[in-house]
Amino acid sequence: QVQLVESGGGLVQAGGSLRLSCTTSGNIFSINYMGWYRQAPGKQRELVARISKAGNTNYADSVKGRFTISRDIVKNMVYLQMNNLKPEDTAVYYCAVQRVGASNYDSWGQGTQVTVYS
């Protein structure tokens, strides 16, 4: 199993920036993909960004050009830099991992709230 702890959420004005961090521990060598998901009230959880073991990245169309996912292999951490935030980015953000051989993301953090006001 992999344990995940997010931090860095908060309240920010539209146009501002936040950086989310996710600390990983446990069986980190089994990780294939690491991703950031978000869930807004009344909406389904959606994948915002992911980074593969090889370092390849993918983004949801709604955040392309504004969000950047990165990782620090030495520190076992993954980050989500969020720039030019919009009120519609308001959600609980979750860090998640998909292990090698798994078909879904199967380890999740507890989530961190991001609130963007106009």
C-alpha positions as CSV (number, residue, x, y, z in Angstrom):
1,Q,0.0,0.0,0.0
2,V,0.9,3.6,-0.5
3,Q,0.1,6.3,1.9
4,L,-0.6,9.8,0.7
5,V,-0.9,13.2,2.5
6,E,-1.9,16.4,0.7
7,S,-1.2,19.9,1.8
8,G,-1.2,23.4,0.3
9,G,-4.9,24.1,-0.2
10,G,-6.5,27.3,0.8
11,L,-8.5,30.4,-0.1
12,V,-7.3,32.5,-3.0
13,Q,-8.6,35.2,-5.2
14,A,-9.3,34.5,-8.9
15,G,-6.1,35.0,-10.9
16,G,-4.0,33.9,-8.0
17,S,-1.8,30.8,-7.5
18,L,-1.5,27.8,-5.2
19,R,0.9,24.9,-5.0
20,L,-0.4,21.6,-3.7
21,S,2.0,19.0,-2.3
22,C,1.5,15.3,-1.8
23,T,3.9,13.3,0.3
24,T,4.1,9.6,-0.4
25,S,5.2,6.7,1.8
26,G,5.0,3.0,1.8
27,N,5.4,0.8,-1.2
28,I,6.3,3.7,-3.5
29,F,8.3,1.5,-5.9
30,S,5.0,0.0,-7.0
31,I,3.7,3.3,-8.3
32,N,3.0,3.6,-12.0
33,Y,1.0,6.8,-12.2
34,M,0.5,9.6,-9.8
35,G,-2.5,11.9,-10.3
36,W,-4.4,14.9,-8.9
37,Y,-8.1,14.6,-8.9
38,R,-10.7,17.1,-7.7
39,Q,-14.3,17.0,-6.7
40,A,-16.6,20.0,-6.5
41,P,-19.9,20.0,-4.6
42,G,-22.5,18.1,-6.6
43,K,-20.1,17.0,-9.2
44,Q,-18.2,13.8,-10.0
45,R,-14.6,13.4,-9.1
46,E,-12.4,14.3,-12.1
47,L,-8.8,13.7,-13.1
48,V,-7.0,17.0,-13.2
49,A,-3.4,15.9,-14.1
50,R,-1.3,12.9,-13.9
51,I,2.4,12.0,-14.3
52,S,3.7,8.6,-15.2
53,K,6.7,6.7,-13.9
54,A,8.6,7.9,-16.9
55,G,7.7,11.5,-16.3
56,N,5.0,11.9,-19.0
57,T,2.2,14.2,-18.1
58,N,-1.4,14.6,-19.1
59,Y,-3.9,17.3,-18.1
60,A,-7.6,17.9,-18.3
61,D,-8.5,20.4,-21.0
62,S,-9.9,22.8,-18.4
63,V,-6.5,23.3,-16.7
64,K,-4.1,23.0,-19.6
65,G,-1.7,26.0,-19.7
66,R,-2.6,26.9,-16.1
67,F,-1.7,23.8,-14.0
68,T,1.6,21.9,-13.9
69,I,2.2,18.5,-12.2
70,S,5.7,17.6,-11.2
71,R,7.4,15.3,-8.9
72,D,10.5,15.0,-6.7
73,I,11.7,11.4,-6.8
74,V,14.3,12.0,-4.0
75,K,11.7,13.4,-1.7
76,N,8.9,11.1,-2.8
77,M,6.6,14.0,-3.4
78,V,4.3,15.2,-6.2
79,Y,3.2,18.7,-6.7
80,L,0.4,20.6,-8.5
81,Q,1.3,24.2,-9.4
82,M,-2.0,26.0,-10.1
83,N,-1.8,29.4,-11.7
84,N,-4.5,31.8,-12.9
85,L,-7.0,30.1,-10.7
86,K,-10.7,30.5,-11.5
87,P,-13.8,30.2,-9.3
88,E,-14.6,27.0,-11.1
89,D,-11.4,25.4,-9.8
90,T,-13.0,25.4,-6.4
91,A,-13.0,21.8,-5.2
92,V,-11.4,19.3,-2.8
93,Y,-8.2,18.1,-4.5
94,Y,-7.0,14.6,-4.0
95,C,-3.6,13.0,-4.6
96,A,-3.9,9.4,-5.9
97,V,-1.7,6.7,-7.2
98,Q,-2.1,3.8,-9.7
99,R,0.2,1.0,-9.0
100,V,1.9,-1.2,-11.6
101,G,-0.6,-3.8,-12.8
102,A,-3.6,-2.0,-11.4
103,S,-6.4,-0.7,-13.6
104,N,-7.5,2.1,-11.4
105,Y,-6.1,4.6,-8.9
106,D,-6.2,2.6,-5.7
107,S,-4.5,4.7,-3.0
108,W,-5.9,8.2,-2.1
109,G,-5.0,11.0,0.2
110,Q,-7.5,12.7,2.5
111,G,-8.0,15.7,0.2
112,T,-7.3,19.4,0.6
113,Q,-9.8,22.2,0.0
114,V,-9.1,24.8,-2.7
115,T,-11.5,27.8,-2.7
116,V,-11.2,30.5,-5.4
117,Y,-13.3,33.6,-5.0
118,S,-13.9,36.4,-7.5
